[in-house]
Amino acid sequence: MAEFTEFAARKSREAEQAHLAPFSTLEDRSADFDILAIGNDWSRHLYDGPFHITADRGGDVPLMSLVFVQSLDGNTGAANPDSLGGGPVDKHVIYEGLSRVAADGVLAGSKSVGKQSFFSVWHPQLVSLRAVLGLPRHPAQVIVTGRACVDFADTLLFNVPEAPVYIISTPAGCERLEAAVKHRPHVELVRMSGDDLRAPLSFLRRERGVRRISAIGGRTTASALIDQGLVQDVYLTTTARNGGEPNTPFYTGTHPPDLNTVVRKEGGDREFPMAFEHSMIVPRRNLSPAPLV
């Protein structure tokens, strides 16, 4: 726990000391959608208004949002995501901030989980907002892996007992992980059939109270979630830099989603110019997702 205490202190200090320039709103169609407005004085100043999340009207699965930063030429893959040029405002206000402040869980594919990964909010103002919303200090950590490619010993998020971890994997993958999970009571295996994510996500909502999830990648997992009709909101930052790994859009399937714009905003940091767009996905019939490898 000493390692996590030091990690959390560093993340909080970095967020609190960052220079954060406010957004400017370019388009606001939020009145056209069934959404909720959240925020406090601090966030409304920086975001130029309330942040919007889909209203929870019940349902069998958690509400799901996708959060991505992409380069000007549309790439989301990068060894160091900061190299894409989102800057401190995207990182602290959007990615590690408003996009997950109301989430019960943060979901990532196993390839997006590094040794020092732990997904939460860190700025004191957002920690306070999360408390006002009646949520635990940290969201649950939800990991999707088709091949059970996880490293329990050296990955931070598996070693923080105060935050539950749910690993969604195939029956074979769960079998490979059972022995390691026995020594970590806060980690739970959730079986899926084939590449179907609806059933395990339904279990998380019904049995574990996970009503809202912020999904942060990778691309294969995001595409599967979209193709299975499990995503409502997309929070997409587009930077002013070309770069990243070529041909790495956030959606890799064969039927790109239809998006309705809720708000469009422009970042105010001249060193890291970028645009932000919150869109809602037009519902469609489920498609066959790419394999979760």
Buried (B, 14 or more C-beta within 10 A) or exposed (E): EEEBEEBBEEBBEBBEEBEBBBBEBBEBBBEEBEBBEBBBEBBBBBBBBBBBBBEEEEEEBBBBBBBBBBBBBBBBBBEEBEEBBBBBBBBBBBBBBBBBBBBBBBBBBBBBBEEEBBBBBBBEBBBBBBEEEEBEEBBBBBBBBBBBBBEBEEBBBBBBEEBBBBBBBBEEBBEBBEEBBEEEEBBBBBBBEEBBBBBBBBBBBEEBEBBBBBBBBBBBBBBBBBBBBBBBBBBBBBBEBEBBEEEBBBBBBEEEBEBEBBBBBEBBBEEBBBBBBBBBBEEEEEBEBBEBE
